Amino acid sequence: MQQKSTLLMLSDADGDLVKSLGLIEDMGFGIGARSKRFVIVATDGVVDEVLVDEGMNDLENTSAESVVSLLTPKPADPSPRTSLDSEPGPLVALGVLAAWFAAFVLFGDQAPQV
């Protein structure tokens, strides 16, 4: 079963939109004014991202791989971090205390002094 696409592609035959967005460039070499390569990502009519590549040869920001990466949801962190993960101080203190207690039990009065 095919899913209905939510991708909307629009035409700007006269270049009015790209002119008003500042996304037009004189490419020279007899080519003249042309639209820069760009991608606009919008949700419910609100622009989330604008990706632009300059010149005729640049294809870094608007490549298919870049756009797919941008639109692919990031996986959730499978192991939520606790405050003990980022602040090991209490665990270290507890470990030192446990080591001292074990030494006291094993060696009695001869336990090393901390």
C-alpha positions in Angstrom: 0.0 0.0 0.0 1.4 3.4 -1.0 1.6 6.2 1.5 0.4 9.6 0.4 3.4 12.0 0.2 3.4 15.2 2.3 6.2 16.7 0.2 5.1 19.9 -1.5 7.1 21.2 -4.4 6.3 24.7 -5.8 7.3 26.5 -8.9 8.6 30.1 -9.0 8.5 30.7 -12.8 9.2 34.5 -12.7 11.7 34.3 -9.8 9.7 36.6 -7.6 10.0 34.4 -4.5 13.8 33.9 -4.8 14.3 37.6 -5.4 12.3 38.5 -2.3 14.2 35.9 -0.2 17.6 37.1 -1.4 18.3 33.7 -3.0 19.1 34.9 -6.5 22.6 35.1 -7.9 24.2 36.3 -11.1 25.9 33.2 -12.3 27.8 35.0 -15.0 29.2 33.2 -18.1 26.2 34.3 -20.1 23.9 32.3 -17.8 22.6 35.4 -15.9 20.5 35.6 -12.8 19.5 32.3 -11.4 18.2 30.9 -8.2 20.7 29.6 -5.7 20.3 26.0 -4.8 18.2 26.0 -1.7 15.9 23.9 0.5 13.2 25.3 2.8 11.8 23.0 5.4 8.5 24.2 6.9 6.0 22.7 9.3 2.5 24.0 9.2 3.6 27.1 7.2 6.4 28.0 9.6 9.9 27.8 8.3 12.1 25.5 10.4 15.3 25.4 8.2 16.7 27.1 5.2 19.6 25.3 3.5 21.6 27.2 0.8 24.5 26.4 -1.5 26.4 29.2 -3.2 27.5 29.1 -6.8 26.9 26.5 -9.5 29.1 23.7 -8.2 28.6 23.7 -4.5 26.3 20.9 -3.2 27.2 20.6 0.4 24.2 21.9 2.3 21.4 20.9 -0.1 22.5 17.4 -1.1 20.0 14.6 -0.8 22.1 13.2 2.0 22.1 16.5 4.0 18.4 16.9 3.6 17.6 13.3 4.6 19.9 13.6 7.6 18.1 16.8 8.6 14.6 15.2 8.3 15.5 11.9 9.9 14.3 11.8 13.5 17.2 11.3 15.9 16.9 8.1 18.0 16.2 8.6 21.7 19.0 7.9 24.1 18.4 4.3 25.3 20.0 4.9 28.7 18.8 8.0 30.4 21.5 9.6 32.4 21.2 10.2 36.1 22.8 12.9 38.2 25.2 10.3 39.5 26.5 9.7 35.9 27.5 13.3 35.5 28.6 13.9 39.1 30.7 11.0 40.4 31.6 12.7 43.7 29.0 10.8 45.9 30.0 7.5 44.4 33.7 8.1 44.9 33.1 9.1 48.5 31.0 6.0 49.1 33.7 3.8 47.5 36.4 5.3 49.8 34.2 4.8 52.8 33.5 1.2 51.8 37.2 0.5 51.3 38.1 2.0 54.7 35.4 -0.1 56.4 36.6 -3.3 54.7 40.2 -2.5 55.8 39.0 -1.9 59.4 37.1 -5.2 59.4 40.1 -7.1 58.0 42.9 -5.4 59.9 41.1 -4.1 63.0 43.2 -1.4 64.8 46.0 -1.9 62.3 43.9 -0.5 59.4 45.6 2.2 57.3 44.7 5.7 58.3 42.7 7.8 55.7 
